[in-house]
Amino acid sequence: VLHAVSAYDSIPLDDLSLNREAVALSDESIEWFPYSEFGFVWNEEDGSTLSWRPQGITSVFTSSGRELLVVSWYGREQEGYDNRGVRLSFVDYSDINNILYRHVLLVDEDYRTFEGMHGGGLFAVDDLIHVPDSRSGTKKVYTFSINSVLYIPENDRERFYNYVYIIPRTSSYDVPITPSFLSYDWDRNQALVGTFYKCSDYHVDSPECLADMHNTLVWYDIGMVNASTPSCAPFFSEMQGAVSSVEASDPENILLWSTSSYGSGHKSHLHSVRLPSDACNDGTLSIENYSFVQYPPGLEDMHIPAPRSVYTNYMWMLTEFGANDGTGNSRTVFVTNVKYLLP
């Protein structure tokens, strides 16, 4: 029997009980992530699990003005966790000596999990978190309200895999390409969606991969996008995330960054490109000139926070592979000043 939404009590995000503790990166560890100023690793269980992998990162503000990071994870089919779908981690990093977080399960309007959904790069505007659904045949983005966190009584948690909190879907909308990841450009007030396409067994910036028209991006206005909205290609292959902003010194240019990675044993690239503001008007992108920085394996999503953030003009990133995914891997979240990543 499916419950009505009113069956569970809604709690303010400020009252979310954060029951897990992350650990700030040491000065030695942070050197593995070029130009980074701060970062953390998950607790031992979340840092090593093969059942879940983190993918997307964004941030939200509670009603009291507290800023929380939000990280999406997907349940892996190989470990029998795909039936759990997607969860979000809400992270309070305001005290670097006491970084606390809590996992919250995403469900649809009927309280069913999104089985097999990847839950890639995401963004948040106002009170809504936008999450992509890249499952085969699906070109949709779902929204979830931070004002709709529901508390699950102990006697009803088994149906939610023992999660204490859930967030039901608020709405959905169509996009023209497979939505592997999302971000939000605060300068242009537009969302950005991109598609992951595997060109090689590991990421390489070869001419053949750079010319592949499967490597697609779309900028769009929220509420004004549909399956027919024009897209832009080609871009980098094996894209895991992308963000853009207007260049402060020349507003006629767009600064565009993207991450590319594939496999737990291969280094990742963070690409930086400068484009004219009308670069996508005819549906094509030219990326003849770009720069890149090399990062550890598994670099995933990226996020430039809203102007009100304490980390405005910074970029948050994360890696997906944990201690059990290969020698030397560490599942990490870190932040870098954008000025060090200019093309």
SEKOL-515602 format. One record per residue (C-alpha): z, x, y. Coordinates in steps of 0.02 Angstrom, whole numbers, padded with zeros to 5 digits, always signed. Layout:
ZXY
...
END
This chain:
+00000+00000+00000
-00052+00072+00167
+00073+00063+00309
+00036+00000+00482
+00053+00128+00620
+00212+00041+00681
+00298+00081+00516
+00352+00252+00581
+00442+00304+00739
+00349+00404+00870
+00440+00554+00943
+00408+00651+01103
+00330+00822+01072
+00482+00896+01161
+00590+00829+01019
+00486+00905+00879
+00605+01004+00768
+00537+01181+00754
+00599+01243+00586
+00505+01407+00556
+00517+01574+00644
+00374+01692+00683
+00396+01877+00721
+00329+01964+00877
+00213+02111+00847
+00288+02283+00865
+00209+02409+00985
+00134+02495+00834
+00062+02337+00757
-00017+02272+00916
-00125+02428+00928
-00231+02356+00786
-00290+02222+00908
-00382+02306+01054
-00317+02273+01231
-00187+02147+01170
-00024+02127+01265
+00075+02014+01149
+00060+01937+00976
+00153+01875+00825
+00142+01852+00637
+00197+01699+00540
+00349+01697+00427
+00330+01778+00256
+00277+01618+00168
+00143+01570+00294
+00086+01749+00317
+00046+01771+00133
+00000+01599+00065
-00171+01578-00016
-00155+01388-00008
-00185+01374+00180
-00287+01475+00305
-00273+01464+00496
-00433+01430+00592
-00418+01362+00768
-00306+01391+00919
-00272+01297+01081
-00122+01250+01187
-00039+01091+01251
+00097+01046+01375
+00243+00933+01334
+00306+00800+01454
+00437+00924+01516
+00301+01052+01554
+00337+01166+01406
+00180+01253+01342
+00153+01259+01154
+00017+01347+01057
-00071+01240+00927
-00151+01320+00773
-00254+01225+00643
-00249+01266+00457
-00353+01198+00314
-00296+01172+00135
-00401+01278+00017
-00494+01199-00128
-00474+01357-00232
-00285+01328-00233
-00293+01139-00257
-00238+01106-00077
-00398+01028-00009
-00320+00855-00035
-00197+00898+00104
-00338+00917+00230
-00283+00993+00396
-00115+01032+00474
-00070+01091+00650
+00064+01218+00692
+00153+01190+00858
+00221+01357+00919
+00350+01388+01056
+00329+01570+01108
+00427+01560+01272
+00559+01676+01199
+00472+01821+01111
+00633+01858+01018
+00642+01681+00951
+00465+01616+00916
+00483+01448+00829
+00353+01331+00754
+00328+01176+00646
+00182+01117+00538
+00121+00938+00568
-00002+00849+00451
-00158+00762+00520
-00204+00591+00449
-00329+00453+00487
-00289+00279+00553
-00239+00224+00377
-00126+00375+00351
-00243+00461+00231
-00268+00649+00242
-00439+00723+00282
-00477+00790+00109
-00590+00943+00111
-00596+00956+00301
-00602+01132+00371
-00518+01101+00539
-00599+01244+00635
-00583+01292+00818
-00506+01155+00924
-00464+01116+01106
-00344+01005+01201
-00373+00913+01366
-00242+00798+01441
-00146+00729+01293
-00285+00736+01163
-00321+00873+01037
-00504+00878+00984
-00531+00937+00804
-00703+00965+00723
-00754+00897+00554
-00884+01015+00480
-00891+00936+00307
-01066+00916+00237
-01160+00772+00318
-01026+00751+00452
-01059+00793+00634
-00903+00720+00712
-00755+00771+00817
-00587+00682+00798
-00452+00664+00929
-00264+00662+00902
-00136+00618+01036
+00014+00731+01063
+00104+00569+01112
+00079+00500+00936
+00183+00620+00831
+00265+00512+00697
+00427+00550+00605
+00422+00515+00418
+00584+00456+00337
+00641+00559+00188
+00606+00421+00062
+00423+00411+00115
+00378+00595+00129
+00308+00618-00045
+00147+00528+00002
+00127+00654+00143
+00158+00807+00034
+00336+00816+00102
+00285+00841+00283
+00415+00774+00405
+00289+00738+00544
+00111+00671+00550
-00015+00633+00687
-00140+00492+00656
-00318+00502+00722
-00345+00417+00890
-00536+00414+00899
-00696+00503+00846
-00864+00544+00922
-01032+00615+00867
-01101+00786+00913
-01280+00848+00883
-01239+00999+00774
-01119+01038+00632
-00956+01068+00728
-00879+01226+00656
-00775+01260+00811
-00736+01192+00985
-00668+01257+01150
-00653+01200+01330
-00725+01282+01486
-00600+01245+01627
-00718+01311+01761
-00861+01196+01715
-00754+01053+01645
-00859+01050+01487
-00825+01066+01302
-00917+01192+01194
-00959+01164+01011
-01040+01290+00894
-01101+01307+00715
-01053+01440+00589
-01204+01503+00492
-01198+01640+00361
-01341+01762+00382
-01268+01907+00282
-01129+01947+00159
-01037+02024+00306
-01066+02012+00492
-01199+02126+00564
-01291+02111+00730
-01463+02134+00653
-01621+02074+00744
-01654+01953+00601
-01481+01873+00613
-01484+01868+00803
-01649+01773+00798
-01592+01641+00674
-01602+01468+00753
-01458+01405+00645
-01339+01499+00762
-01316+01354+00882
-01207+01306+01032
-01191+01148+01137
-01100+01122+01302
-01055+00940+01334
-00956+00823+01446
-00819+00730+01355
-00871+00549+01335
-01054+00591+01367
-01107+00673+01204
-01197+00602+01054
-01307+00652+00909
-01456+00676+01027
-01375+00793+01154
-01483+00951+01172
-01423+01111+01089
-01449+01297+01122
-01504+01434+01002
-01510+01569+00941
-01342+01656+00958
-01235+01768+00846
-01222+01735+00660
-01058+01705+00565
-00981+01632+00723
-00799+01579+00706
-00765+01534+00887
-00833+01540+01064
-00770+01516+01242
-00852+01521+01413
-00807+01527+01597
-00891+01550+01765
-00896+01731+01824
-00778+01744+01973
-00881+01878+02061
-01045+01784+02039
-01032+01594+02010
-01215+01590+01961
-01168+01675+01797
-01080+01614+01640
-00970+01731+01541
-00980+01690+01356
-00876+01764+01216
-00890+01732+01030
-00809+01797+00872
-00905+01836+00713
-00830+01881+00545
-00854+01855+00360
-00750+01919+00215
-00576+01994+00201
-00641+02171+00183
-00757+02182+00333
-00720+02211+00517
-00746+02072+00645
-00842+02073+00809
-00794+01996+00975
-00956+01980+01075
-00966+01970+01265
-01121+01906+01354
-01167+01870+01535
-01291+01726+01555
-01367+01636+01705
-01294+01463+01733
-01459+01381+01684
-01475+01484+01524
-01478+01334+01411
-01588+01217+01512
-01738+01240+01397
-01636+01245+01236
-01652+01433+01208
-01530+01575+01234
-01573+01757+01266
-01441+01883+01214
-01537+02044+01229
-01390+02126+01320
-01214+02108+01253
-01061+02211+01214
-00937+02196+01072
-00763+02250+01021
-00718+02277+00839
-00564+02190+00767
-00482+02179+00595
-00559+02063+00464
-00549+01875+00483
-00556+01855+00672
-00569+01667+00699
-00555+01554+00850
-00526+01599+01032
-00444+01503+01175
-00433+01523+01364
-00287+01414+01422
-00286+01289+01565
-00258+01357+01742
-00076+01296+01739
-00036+01408+01591
+00072+01564+01606
-00074+01650+01518
-00215+01590+01629
-00356+01719+01632
-00302+01774+01459
-00381+01743+01290
-00286+01693+01134
-00360+01739+00964
-00305+01739+00782
-00351+01810+00612
-00355+01708+00452
-00323+01830+00310
-00146+01860+00250
-00054+01990+00149
-00126+01924-00015
-00306+01926+00047
-00335+02113+00034
-00259+02280+00076
-00199+02295+00254
-00233+02116+00310
-00106+02029+00421
-00119+01848+00478
-00094+01871+00666
-00099+01778+00833
-00124+01883+00990
-00170+01871+01174
-00278+01986+01283
-00316+01990+01468
-00497+01933+01491
-00530+02076+01615
-00534+02197+01468
-00667+02096+01377
-00800+02079+01511
-00980+02116+01458
END
